Amino acid sequence: MPVLAQFTAPFQTRRKRSIPRVALVASLIASLIAPNIANARGIIRDAETEALIREYARPIFQAAGLGSQNIKIHIVNDKNFNAFVVDGHNMFMHAGTLMISETPNQVIGVIAHETGHITGGHLARLRSQVAQMKSTALMLQLLGLAAMAGGALAGVPNAGAAGMGAVAGGTSAAMRSFLAYRQTEESSADQAGMQFLNATRQSGRGMLETFDVLARKLRGVQGINPYLMTHPLPQVRITQLRRLVESSPYYDVEDPPELQFRHDLLRAKLVGFLDKPKVALNRYRDDTSLPATYAKAIATYRQSGVDAAMPHLNQLTAAQPNWPYFYELKGQFLFESGRGTEAIPHLRKAIELAPHEPLIQIMLAQAMLSTQDSRYLDEAVRNLRKALIREKQSALGYRQLASAYARKGDLAKTDSARRNFLARAALASAEAYFYEGRLRESQMLAKRAQDGLLDGTPQWLRAQDILDFQPPKHKK
């Protein structure tokens, strides 16, 4: 169930000081590395997509010695082919990378390359390089340059002309020196990526095939000096990498059939949600495979509603009765259609098959709360509390929990129970505002929560953390 969530930088408590997940997006570095993220329509949250991406990435991160660093891979709602890192904990991949990549190995190659940037310390050194740029004009030129290179690699029309307008004139020698340094890092990331693939006994052919895609997109883009690219030209990188890939003992290793099948399902799912319904239906018109049925179910729902899509959905669950995400999709479509009671058994089945998927647990709680049936309140609270252990920054989850506690407060038979439930509701609302970056509202509700909580309890202390929090001051 792709869900678009605008990415906002969450506040962090004093007890857990860490870099906000997207703090760099607004900075010069993030703009240089990932010029499109600031204008991205949002981040796709989907249990099935995230589970498969974790499976792709886990062995690569372990081979790179990053298994304990809790690196998150975020899927950007953009159909162009692109991926990038902004720090040592967050990797971004466009949905288009998954839709265009025909095999798991191609996506795994992208992850391996980006992991090479993390292990190589390239992000820290890049910040240092930019910090040495004393000329504001030069930094602005680099931003324009990044837009040009990023646009060209993603296949954006007129990318060269747009970028050249920003970099015309000025200190070209300094920029060339800077970008030559970036080119070296890209080649270094390729080599590191191949080391990780070899360590996990996977082929590097996917990396080569990915470069072929980029090379095709660059054909016809005229007037771009190779020195004025934040990445080396794909043709050059293919030549450099081919030797490493073809000399690997794992060159002929194929993706496991079950992994390829899951990849095909995911691509079809993204097509169903992100392409126009008519486009998706035409694409799979004569295809009777299960991935095609998946895309048709989604596109039909978007075009004609849940009843029209239900035959496709039933076909999916009949063919793969143990695949949790087919039941999740049924539940999602019914819930979105105002039929929460009908959605509940399908979402329960999805959780039975995938008990550690917090996004499905949150959706089940939403469906239960939408029925206005008090019999579901305790189960909704249990699911939300479990989900929020893994989805610690889910404002949606906290808002649903606040709603459930408020309703339990309304039904409470004693004043003390009512006071406690309403205090918990206030704390959950404070958490939601906190992770939306709305500190003033968060602290107001945290104070209200403390008034109804016992001093020194974990909930009271969490409210105090919010009250004590002061956002970091930005250096001028």
DAHUQUI-V175278 format. One record per residue. N is the residue number from 1. PSI is psi as a letter, one per 40 degrees, with the letter a starting at -180 (999 if undefined). NEAR is the number of other C-alpha atoms within 12 Angstrom. Layout:
n:N psi:PSI near:NEAR
n:N psi:PSI near:NEAR
This chain:
n:1 psi:g near:33
n:2 psi:h near:32
n:3 psi:h near:27
n:4 psi:h near:21
n:5 psi:h near:21
n:6 psi:h near:25
n:7 psi:h near:34
n:8 psi:i near:26
n:9 psi:h near:24
n:10 psi:i near:30
n:11 psi:i near:36
n:12 psi:i near:30
n:13 psi:i near:28
n:14 psi:d near:19
n:15 psi:e near:14
n:16 psi:g near:13
n:17 psi:h near:16
n:18 psi:i near:18
n:19 psi:h near:22
n:20 psi:i near:28
n:21 psi:d near:30
n:22 psi:f near:33
n:23 psi:d near:27
n:24 psi:e near:30
n:25 psi:d near:31
n:26 psi:e near:23
n:27 psi:i near:23
n:28 psi:d near:30
n:29 psi:d near:34
n:30 psi:d near:33
n:31 psi:d near:33
n:32 psi:d near:39
n:33 psi:d near:45
n:34 psi:g near:41
n:35 psi:e near:36
n:36 psi:e near:38
n:37 psi:d near:40
n:38 psi:d near:28
n:39 psi:e near:18
n:40 psi:i near:25
n:41 psi:e near:20
n:42 psi:a near:24
n:43 psi:h near:28
n:44 psi:h near:33
n:45 psi:h near:30
n:46 psi:h near:35
n:47 psi:d near:34
n:48 psi:d near:35
n:49 psi:d near:35
n:50 psi:d near:31
n:51 psi:d near:27
n:52 psi:d near:29
n:53 psi:d near:37
n:54 psi:d near:26
n:55 psi:d near:23
n:56 psi:d near:34
n:57 psi:d near:36
n:58 psi:d near:30
n:59 psi:d near:26
n:60 psi:d near:39
n:61 psi:d near:39
n:62 psi:d near:24
n:63 psi:d near:26
n:64 psi:e near:33
n:65 psi:f near:20
n:66 psi:e near:24
n:67 psi:d near:19
n:68 psi:e near:15
n:69 psi:e near:18
n:70 psi:f near:18
n:71 psi:h near:30
n:72 psi:h near:29
n:73 psi:h near:39
n:74 psi:h near:37
n:75 psi:h near:44
n:76 psi:h near:40
n:77 psi:g near:39
n:78 psi:h near:33
n:79 psi:e near:30
n:80 psi:i near:32
n:81 psi:h near:37
n:82 psi:i near:43
n:83 psi:i near:41
n:84 psi:i near:43
n:85 psi:i near:45
n:86 psi:e near:42
n:87 psi:a near:38
n:88 psi:e near:33
n:89 psi:e near:31
n:90 psi:h near:31
n:91 psi:h near:40
n:92 psi:h near:43
n:93 psi:h near:39
n:94 psi:i near:36
n:95 psi:d near:42
n:96 psi:d near:31
n:97 psi:d near:37
n:98 psi:d near:45
n:99 psi:d near:34
n:100 psi:d near:29
n:101 psi:h near:36
n:102 psi:e near:27
n:103 psi:i near:34
n:104 psi:d near:41
n:105 psi:d near:39
n:106 psi:d near:35
n:107 psi:d near:46
n:108 psi:d near:45
n:109 psi:d near:43
n:110 psi:d near:47
n:111 psi:d near:50
n:112 psi:d near:46
n:113 psi:d near:43
n:114 psi:d near:47
n:115 psi:d near:51
n:116 psi:d near:37
n:117 psi:d near:39
n:118 psi:d near:37
n:119 psi:d near:35
n:120 psi:e near:28
n:121 psi:f near:22
n:122 psi:d near:32
n:123 psi:d near:34
n:124 psi:d near:21
n:125 psi:d near:21
n:126 psi:d near:30
n:127 psi:d near:25
n:128 psi:d near:16
n:129 psi:d near:24
n:130 psi:d near:32
n:131 psi:d near:18
n:132 psi:e near:15
n:133 psi:g near:22
n:134 psi:e near:14
n:135 psi:h near:16
n:136 psi:d near:16
n:137 psi:d near:20
n:138 psi:d near:28
n:139 psi:d near:31
n:140 psi:d near:28
n:141 psi:d near:34
n:142 psi:d near:45
n:143 psi:d near:35
n:144 psi:d near:35
n:145 psi:d near:42
n:146 psi:d near:38
n:147 psi:d near:39
n:148 psi:d near:43
n:149 psi:d near:47
n:150 psi:d near:41
n:151 psi:d near:36
n:152 psi:d near:43
n:153 psi:d near:40
n:154 psi:e near:37
n:155 psi:f near:27
n:156 psi:h near:27
n:157 psi:i near:22
n:158 psi:f near:25
n:159 psi:d near:31
n:160 psi:d near:35
n:161 psi:d near:24
n:162 psi:d near:27
n:163 psi:d near:34
n:164 psi:d near:30
n:165 psi:d near:20
n:166 psi:d near:25
n:167 psi:e near:31
n:168 psi:h near:21
n:169 psi:i near:16
n:170 psi:a near:20
n:171 psi:g near:21
n:172 psi:d near:23
n:173 psi:d near:14
n:174 psi:d near:25
n:175 psi:d near:34
n:176 psi:d near:24
n:177 psi:d near:20
n:178 psi:d near:33
n:179 psi:d near:31
n:180 psi:d near:24
n:181 psi:d near:25
n:182 psi:d near:33
n:183 psi:d near:28
n:184 psi:d near:25
n:185 psi:d near:31
n:186 psi:d near:36
n:187 psi:d near:33
n:188 psi:d near:30
n:189 psi:d near:38
n:190 psi:d near:44
n:191 psi:d near:33
n:192 psi:d near:35
n:193 psi:d near:43
n:194 psi:d near:45
n:195 psi:d near:33
n:196 psi:d near:38
n:197 psi:d near:44
n:198 psi:d near:30
n:199 psi:d near:23
n:200 psi:e near:28
n:201 psi:f near:22
n:202 psi:i near:34
n:203 psi:i near:37
n:204 psi:e near:47
n:205 psi:d near:38
n:206 psi:d near:39
n:207 psi:d near:41
n:208 psi:d near:37
n:209 psi:d near:31
n:210 psi:d near:39
n:211 psi:d near:37
n:212 psi:d near:26
n:213 psi:d near:28
n:214 psi:d near:36
n:215 psi:d near:27
n:216 psi:d near:20
n:217 psi:d near:29
n:218 psi:e near:33
n:219 psi:h near:23
n:220 psi:e near:17
n:221 psi:h near:28
n:222 psi:i near:19
n:223 psi:e near:21
n:224 psi:h near:29
n:225 psi:h near:25
n:226 psi:d near:27
n:227 psi:e near:25
n:228 psi:f near:39
n:229 psi:h near:42
n:230 psi:e near:41
n:231 psi:i near:41
n:232 psi:i near:36
n:233 psi:h near:33
n:234 psi:d near:34
n:235 psi:d near:24
n:236 psi:d near:21
n:237 psi:d near:32
n:238 psi:d near:30
n:239 psi:d near:20
n:240 psi:d near:25
n:241 psi:d near:35
n:242 psi:d near:28
n:243 psi:d near:18
n:244 psi:d near:28
n:245 psi:d near:34
n:246 psi:d near:23
n:247 psi:e near:17
n:248 psi:h near:24
n:249 psi:e near:20
n:250 psi:e near:24
n:251 psi:d near:25
n:252 psi:e near:18
n:253 psi:h near:21
n:254 psi:i near:20
n:255 psi:i near:27
n:256 psi:i near:15
n:257 psi:d near:14
n:258 psi:d near:14
n:259 psi:d near:23
n:260 psi:d near:23
n:261 psi:d near:21
n:262 psi:d near:31
n:263 psi:d near:37
n:264 psi:d near:30
n:265 psi:d near:36
n:266 psi:d near:42
n:267 psi:d near:36
n:268 psi:d near:38
n:269 psi:d near:38
n:270 psi:d near:43
n:271 psi:d near:38
n:272 psi:d near:36
n:273 psi:d near:36
n:274 psi:d near:32
n:275 psi:i near:28
n:276 psi:i near:21
n:277 psi:d near:27
n:278 psi:d near:23
n:279 psi:d near:19
n:280 psi:d near:33
n:281 psi:d near:30
n:282 psi:d near:19
n:283 psi:d near:22
n:284 psi:f near:27
n:285 psi:d near:18
n:286 psi:e near:12
n:287 psi:h near:17
n:288 psi:e near:17
n:289 psi:i near:20
n:290 psi:d near:30
n:291 psi:d near:34
n:292 psi:d near:34
n:293 psi:d near:36
n:294 psi:d near:45
n:295 psi:d near:43
n:296 psi:d near:44
n:297 psi:d near:41
n:298 psi:d near:45
n:299 psi:d near:38
n:300 psi:d near:33
n:301 psi:d near:33
n:302 psi:d near:26
n:303 psi:d near:22
n:304 psi:e near:18
n:305 psi:i near:22
n:306 psi:d near:30
n:307 psi:d near:21
n:308 psi:d near:20
n:309 psi:e near:29
n:310 psi:d near:29
n:311 psi:d near:21
n:312 psi:d near:30
n:313 psi:d near:38
n:314 psi:d near:25
n:315 psi:d near:24
n:316 psi:d near:33
n:317 psi:d near:27
n:318 psi:d near:16
n:319 psi:d near:17
n:320 psi:g near:20
n:321 psi:e near:18
n:322 psi:e near:18
n:323 psi:h near:24
n:324 psi:d near:30
n:325 psi:e near:42
n:326 psi:d near:43
n:327 psi:d near:39
n:328 psi:d near:41
n:329 psi:d near:43
n:330 psi:d near:45
n:331 psi:d near:40
n:332 psi:d near:41
n:333 psi:d near:37
n:334 psi:d near:33
n:335 psi:d near:31
n:336 psi:d near:24
n:337 psi:e near:22
n:338 psi:e near:21
n:339 psi:g near:25
n:340 psi:d near:29
n:341 psi:d near:28
n:342 psi:d near:25
n:343 psi:d near:34
n:344 psi:d near:37
n:345 psi:d near:24
n:346 psi:d near:37
n:347 psi:d near:41
n:348 psi:d near:34
n:349 psi:d near:27
n:350 psi:d near:35
n:351 psi:d near:33
n:352 psi:d near:21
n:353 psi:d near:22
n:354 psi:g near:24
n:355 psi:e near:20
n:356 psi:f near:24
n:357 psi:g near:34
n:358 psi:d near:35
n:359 psi:d near:42
n:360 psi:d near:48
n:361 psi:d near:44
n:362 psi:d near:42
n:363 psi:d near:43
n:364 psi:d near:47
n:365 psi:d near:48
n:366 psi:d near:42
n:367 psi:d near:40
n:368 psi:d near:40
n:369 psi:d near:38
n:370 psi:e near:28
n:371 psi:e near:23
n:372 psi:e near:20
n:373 psi:h near:21
n:374 psi:e near:23
n:375 psi:d near:17
n:376 psi:e near:25
n:377 psi:d near:32
n:378 psi:d near:20
n:379 psi:d near:27
n:380 psi:d near:40
n:381 psi:d near:38
n:382 psi:d near:24
n:383 psi:d near:38
n:384 psi:d near:42
n:385 psi:d near:29
n:386 psi:d near:26
n:387 psi:d near:32
n:388 psi:e near:31
n:389 psi:d near:20
n:390 psi:d near:20
n:391 psi:g near:26
n:392 psi:d near:23
n:393 psi:f near:31
n:394 psi:h near:33
n:395 psi:d near:32
n:396 psi:d near:32
n:397 psi:d near:39
n:398 psi:d near:39
n:399 psi:d near:34
n:400 psi:d near:39
n:401 psi:d near:45
n:402 psi:d near:37
n:403 psi:d near:35
n:404 psi:d near:42
n:405 psi:d near:37
n:406 psi:d near:30
n:407 psi:d near:29
n:408 psi:d near:33
n:409 psi:d near:26
n:410 psi:d near:22
n:411 psi:e near:20
n:412 psi:i near:18
n:413 psi:e near:13
n:414 psi:i near:13
n:415 psi:d near:14
n:416 psi:d near:16
n:417 psi:d near:21
n:418 psi:d near:22
n:419 psi:d near:28
n:420 psi:d near:29
n:421 psi:d near:33
n:422 psi:d near:34
n:423 psi:d near:34
n:424 psi:d near:43
n:425 psi:d near:37
n:426 psi:d near:41
n:427 psi:d near:44
n:428 psi:d near:45
n:429 psi:d near:40
n:430 psi:d near:41
n:431 psi:d near:46
n:432 psi:d near:36
n:433 psi:d near:33
n:434 psi:d near:40
n:435 psi:e near:35
n:436 psi:e near:28
n:437 psi:e near:29
n:438 psi:g near:23
n:439 psi:d near:29
n:440 psi:d near:23
n:441 psi:d near:23
n:442 psi:d near:34
n:443 psi:d near:33
n:444 psi:d near:25
n:445 psi:d near:33
n:446 psi:d near:38
n:447 psi:d near:29
n:448 psi:d near:28
n:449 psi:d near:36
n:450 psi:d near:35
n:451 psi:d near:22
n:452 psi:e near:27
n:453 psi:i near:30
n:454 psi:h near:19
n:455 psi:h near:15
n:456 psi:e near:13
n:457 psi:i near:15
n:458 psi:d near:15
n:459 psi:d near:29
n:460 psi:d near:27
n:461 psi:d near:23
n:462 psi:d near:35
n:463 psi:d near:38
n:464 psi:d near:32
n:465 psi:d near:30
n:466 psi:d near:41
n:467 psi:d near:30
n:468 psi:e near:22
n:469 psi:h near:24
n:470 psi:h near:19
n:471 psi:i near:22
n:472 psi:i near:16
n:473 psi:h near:6
n:474 psi:h near:7
n:475 psi:h near:4
n:476 psi:999 near:3
